[in-house]
Amino acid sequence: MADGPGMWLINNSKGKSCERETMRVKIFFFAILSEYVGAKRVELEVPAETTVAMLKELLVKRYPKMASAQKSIMAAVNREYAAGEQIIPPDAEIAFFPPVSGG
């Protein structure tokens, strides 16, 4: 993972390692997701240009209990709903929450 401050070690398509810039993000978990993670908030260093979908995958690897809800988890980036393909900007606040129904 992190090879030093501000860098992320990844493998390119040819299997060679290369470094990539990183960014710090704040992640908030609501409802059952905070129980799966064991915290309401975490801060992570992630590769620059990370999408919401990529962050979900990273979180499921780190917190396996989230896997059961992965497909239905909704996200907001800087307090606006976000689709999976949205690129997360540096220093963003990301919120993950299960679908909400009213009645």
C-alpha positions in Angstrom: 0.0 0.0 0.0 1.5 3.3 1.0 5.2 3.3 0.2 5.8 6.7 1.8 3.9 9.9 2.5 1.9 11.0 -0.4 2.6 7.9 -2.6 0.8 4.7 -3.2 2.5 1.6 -4.7 0.4 -0.1 -7.4 0.9 -2.7 -10.1 0.3 -1.6 -13.7 -1.3 -3.8 -16.3 2.2 -5.4 -17.1 2.7 -6.4 -13.4 5.3 -3.8 -12.8 5.1 -1.6 -9.7 4.8 2.1 -10.1 4.1 4.9 -7.6 1.1 7.1 -7.7 0.1 10.3 -5.8 -2.3 9.9 -2.9 -4.8 12.0 -1.1 -6.4 11.9 2.3 -10.1 11.5 2.6 -12.6 11.5 5.5 -15.2 8.7 5.4 -18.3 8.7 7.5 -20.5 5.6 8.0 -24.1 5.7 9.0 -26.6 3.2 10.4 -25.6 -0.4 10.2 -22.4 0.5 8.2 -20.9 2.1 11.3 -21.4 -1.2 13.1 -19.8 -3.2 10.3 -16.8 -0.9 10.4 -16.7 -0.4 14.2 -16.4 3.4 13.8 -18.6 6.3 12.6 -15.6 7.9 10.9 -12.2 7.0 9.5 -9.5 8.8 7.5 -7.7 7.1 4.8 -4.9 7.8 2.3 -6.1 6.6 -1.1 -4.7 6.9 -4.6 -5.4 10.2 -6.5 -8.3 9.8 -9.0 -10.0 7.2 -6.8 -13.7 6.7 -7.7 -16.5 6.1 -5.3 -16.8 2.5 -6.6 -13.0 2.0 -6.1 -13.3 3.3 -2.5 -16.2 0.9 -1.8 -14.1 -2.0 -3.0 -11.1 -0.9 -0.8 -13.4 -0.5 2.2 -15.0 -4.0 1.7 -11.5 -5.5 1.6 -10.6 -3.6 4.8 -14.0 -4.2 6.5 -15.3 -7.5 5.2 -18.6 -7.2 7.0 -19.5 -4.4 4.6 -19.6 -7.0 1.7 -23.2 -8.0 2.4 -24.4 -4.4 1.8 -21.9 -3.4 -0.9 -24.4 -3.3 -3.8 -27.0 -1.2 -2.0 -24.7 1.2 -0.2 -25.3 4.8 -1.2 -22.6 7.5 -1.2 -22.3 11.2 -0.9 -19.2 13.2 -1.7 -18.9 16.6 0.0 -22.6 16.4 0.9 -23.9 15.6 -2.6 -25.1 12.2 -3.8 -22.4 10.5 -5.8 -22.5 7.7 -8.5 -19.8 5.0 -8.5 -17.9 6.5 -11.4 -17.5 9.9 -9.7 -13.8 10.7 -9.0 -13.3 11.8 -5.4 -11.5 15.1 -5.0 -8.6 15.6 -2.6 -9.6 16.3 1.1 -13.1 15.2 0.4 -15.7 14.0 2.9 -17.4 10.9 1.8 -20.5 9.5 3.5 -21.7 5.9 3.0 -25.2 4.9 4.1 -27.7 2.1 3.4 -30.8 3.0 1.4 -33.4 4.8 3.3 -37.1 4.3 2.9 -39.9 6.5 4.3 -43.3 5.8 5.3 
